């Protein structure tokens, strides 16, 4: 077998491998496009369920506190923390009273 036949054999093998990889790449690309179409359809379905705007009753106007003194900020933080804790306690008591199952002395609002 002459020396140039080896070159032809290796060129054919390389061309076959390149063709094989091109075929695999094309199939992967087509599958990826199919997945993108499915994702687009799913996101279109989900976007129909969500409102475009948030009601103004949910959004609160919170001032920027960058110029607030640290002591005042800590005081406001502690007051908000206590208010949230009290609101949680109140919701818990109301829920338990509605179910008829007060569990602790702190759950009785009269005491």
N, C-alpha and C positions, 0 to 999 in steps of 0.2 A: 504494500500500500504506500503510495507516494506521500511525501510530507505535507503537501497542500490538502490532502483529503482530511487530515486531522484538523486543519483550520476550518474546513467546510463543516466537519462534524461539530466542532465546538461552536461555530457560528449558528448552526441549526439548533443546537441545544440552547444557546443564549436567546435566540429569537423565539423558540418555543416557551422558554421560561418567561420572557418579557410578555409574550402574548397571553400566557396563563395568568400572570400577575395583572395585566391590563383587564382581562375578563373578570377576575375576582374584584378588582377595584371598581369596575363598572357596576357589577352586581351590588357591591356594598353601597355605592353612591345611589343607586336606584332605591335600595331599601331605606337608606337615610332620608331620601326625599319622601318616601311613603310615610315614614315616621313623622317627618315635619308636617305633612298634610294632616295626619291624625292629630298631632299636637295643635295645629291651627283650628281644626274642627272642635276639639275639646275646649280650647281657650275661648272660642266663639260661644259655645254653650255656657261656659262659666261666666262670661262677661254679660250674658243676658240676665243672669240671676242677680248680679250685684248692681246696686244703684250707682248712677253716674256721679251724684253729688251727695255729700253727707248733710243731713239735716242740721240746721244752725243750732238746734237745741242740744246737740251732742258736743259741738265744738265750743270750747270755752275760750274767752279772751284772756290770756295769761300775759301779764306784763313781763317785759324783759328785766330780770333781776341782776343784771351785770353791775349796776351801780349801787346795789343795796349793801348796807353794812353787814358784815358777817354775823354779828350778834342778832340783828333783826331777821336775817335769813334763817338762822338757827331757831329763833323764836317762832317764825312762821312755819317752819318745817315741823317743829314739835307740835304746834297747834293743829296743823293738818293731819299729822300722824294720830293725834288723840281723837280728832273728829272722825277719821276713817275707822279707827278701832271702835269707837262708840257706834258708828253706823253698822259695822259688822256685828257687834253685839246685839244691837237692836233688831237687825234682820234675823239673827239666830234665835232670839227670844220670840219674835213674831212667828217664825217658822215652827218652832217647837210648841208654842201655845196653840197654833192652828192645828197641829197634829195631836195636841193634848198630851204632850210628853215633856214637861219641864224637868230638867235633870239636876240642876244645881241651884243653890240659893241665889246666885247672881242672875239666874234666869227669871226670877220673879220680879216684875217691874214695880210691884207695890212695896217691896222691902227696901 
